[in-house]
Amino acid sequence: MQLIGMLDSPYVRRVAISMRLMGIPFTHRAVSVFRHLAEFQSINPVVKAPTLMLDDGNTLMDSTLILDYLDTLYPERSLMPKTLPQRQHCLYLLGLALAAMEKSVQLIYEQQLRPEDKRHLPWQERVASQLTAAYSALEQAMAKLPPDINNMDQAGISIAVAWRFSRELLPQQLDWMDFPQLQQWSTQAEALPAFVATPFE
């Protein structure tokens, strides 16, 4: 299998780290949706990262759908809890992490890609408040019941990936010291071999 996309995308990185933790062999192709548009279009005309090229030549896209496929392919290696209470909590954390990724991406597009005269401040403020809300809820949840660093699940991966992405690309957006639980989790997760082997670019 080939994973297509850049590791500066939190969606690509969460899939790559998950595949390493699941022990699924793959080749990573660092194709950018911006700099390598024609090449990406030849793989997936929708130009959506990540794209997973399967061994039979078919492709899948969207990180959550790709991970669902991999869980179906290798159910014994799934990174999602099996019992309902644990799975519910994991899904709650995962939803917040994905929201943080989405709002971070929206802010980056607004602040760095959209022409200044086209930017709409009320929209940026709304997205920024959603980002703050997502990380605040994660901070509170992790203070009560953090993921297990020795038994990494999909929520734990995605929280660490989202946090690193936001901190790297939106350094002035939040007072990051207000989130000690998330910072500690990020530090622990980024030291794991699967994360070290999948560096944020």
C-alpha positions in Angstrom: 0.0 0.0 0.0 1.1 3.6 -0.7 0.1 6.5 1.5 0.0 9.7 -0.5 0.4 13.1 1.1 2.7 15.3 3.1 3.4 14.8 6.8 2.7 18.4 7.6 -1.0 17.4 7.1 -2.4 16.1 10.4 -4.7 13.8 8.5 -1.8 12.2 6.6 0.3 12.0 9.7 -2.4 10.3 11.9 -2.9 7.6 9.3 0.9 7.0 8.9 1.4 6.8 12.6 -1.6 4.5 13.0 -0.3 2.2 10.3 3.1 2.0 12.0 1.5 1.2 15.3 -0.7 -1.5 13.7 2.3 -3.0 12.0 0.9 -2.5 8.5 3.7 -2.1 5.8 3.3 0.8 3.5 5.3 3.2 1.3 4.9 6.9 2.0 4.9 9.2 -1.1 5.3 12.8 -0.1 3.1 14.4 -2.8 1.8 17.9 -2.1 -1.7 19.0 -3.0 -0.2 22.4 -3.8 3.3 21.9 -5.2 2.6 18.6 -7.0 -1.0 19.2 -8.2 -0.7 17.4 -11.5 1.0 14.3 -9.9 -1.7 14.2 -7.2 -4.4 14.5 -9.8 -3.0 11.5 -11.6 -3.4 9.5 -8.4 -6.7 10.9 -7.2 -8.5 13.5 -9.3 -10.2 14.9 -6.2 -6.7 15.8 -4.9 -7.5 15.0 -1.3 -4.8 14.0 1.2 -4.4 11.5 2.5 -5.1 9.1 -0.3 -4.3 5.4 0.2 -3.4 3.4 -2.9 -4.2 -0.2 -2.3 -2.3 -3.1 -3.7 -5.0 -3.8 -6.2 -4.7 -0.3 -7.6 -7.8 1.1 -6.1 -7.7 4.2 -3.9 -9.3 5.4 -0.7 -9.4 8.9 0.7 -10.2 10.7 4.0 -8.2 9.7 7.0 -11.2 8.4 9.0 -12.5 6.3 6.2 -9.0 4.9 5.5 -8.5 4.0 9.2 -12.0 2.3 9.2 -10.9 0.2 6.2 -7.6 -0.8 7.9 -9.5 -1.7 11.1 -11.8 -3.9 8.9 -8.7 -5.4 7.1 -6.8 -6.1 10.4 -9.5 -6.2 13.2 -7.0 -7.8 15.6 -4.7 -4.7 15.2 -7.4 -2.1 15.6 -6.6 1.0 17.6 -10.2 1.5 18.7 -11.4 0.1 22.0 -13.8 -2.8 21.8 -16.0 -2.3 24.9 -18.7 0.4 24.7 -17.8 2.7 27.6 -14.1 2.9 26.5 -15.1 3.2 22.8 -17.5 6.0 23.6 -14.8 7.9 25.5 -12.3 7.4 22.7 -14.8 8.6 20.1 -15.5 11.7 22.3 -11.8 12.6 22.4 -11.3 11.7 18.8 -14.2 14.1 17.7 -12.5 16.9 19.6 -9.1 16.2 18.1 -10.6 16.1 14.6 -12.4 19.4 15.3 -9.1 20.9 16.4 -7.4 19.8 13.2 -10.3 21.1 11.0 -10.4 24.5 12.7 -6.6 24.8 12.6 -6.6 24.1 8.9 -9.3 26.7 8.4 -7.4 29.4 10.3 -4.2 28.6 8.3 -6.1 29.0 5.0 -7.6 32.2 6.2 -4.4 33.8 7.6 -1.8 32.5 5.1 -3.5 31.6 1.8 -6.5 33.9 1.4 -5.6 37.4 0.1 -5.7 40.0 2.9 -8.5 42.0 1.3 -10.7 38.9 1.1 -10.4 37.9 4.8 -13.4 38.2 7.0 -12.5 38.9 10.6 -15.8 37.7 12.2 -15.4 34.4 10.5 -11.8 34.1 11.7 -12.9 34.9 15.2 -15.6 32.3 15.1 -13.2 29.6 13.9 -10.6 30.6 16.5 -13.3 30.3 19.3 -14.1 26.8 18.0 -10.4 25.9 18.1 -10.1 27.2 21.7 -13.3 25.3 22.7 -12.0 22.0 21.2 -8.6 22.2 23.1 -10.3 23.4 26.3 -12.6 20.4 26.3 -9.7 18.1 25.5 -7.6 19.6 28.4 -10.5 19.0 30.8 -11.2 15.5 29.6 -7.6 14.5 29.7 -7.2 15.8 33.3 -9.9 13.4 34.3 -9.1 10.4 32.2 -6.1 10.6 29.9 -5.3 8.0 27.2 -2.8 5.3 28.1 0.6 6.1 26.6 1.5 2.5 26.9 -1.6 1.4 25.0 -2.0 4.1 22.4 -5.4 4.3 20.8 -6.8 6.3 17.9 -7.8 9.2 20.1 -4.4 9.4 21.7 -2.7 9.5 18.3 -5.0 12.1 16.9 -4.8 14.4 20.0 -1.0 14.4 19.8 -1.0 15.0 16.0 -3.5 17.8 16.2 -1.6 19.5 19.0 1.7 19.4 17.2 0.1 20.7 14.0 -1.6 23.6 15.7 1.4 24.6 17.7 3.8 24.5 14.7 1.6 26.4 12.3 -0.4 28.7 14.6 2.2 29.6 17.3 0.5 32.9 18.2 -3.1 31.7 18.1 -3.5 30.4 21.7 -1.7 30.7 25.0 -0.4 27.2 24.8 0.8 27.1 28.4 -2.9 27.1 29.4 -3.0 23.4 28.3 -0.5 21.5 30.4 -2.2 18.2 30.0 -2.1 18.4 26.2 1.5 19.6 26.2 2.6 16.7 28.4 0.7 14.2 26.3 2.3 15.6 23.1 5.8 15.4 24.6 5.2 11.7 25.6 3.6 10.7 22.3 6.2 12.4 20.1 8.9 10.4 21.8 7.3 7.1 20.8 9.1 5.2 17.9 6.0 5.4 15.6 5.9 9.2 16.0 9.7 9.6 15.7 9.6 7.6 12.5 6.8 9.8 11.2 8.2 13.4 11.8 6.1 16.5 11.3 7.6 18.1 8.2 
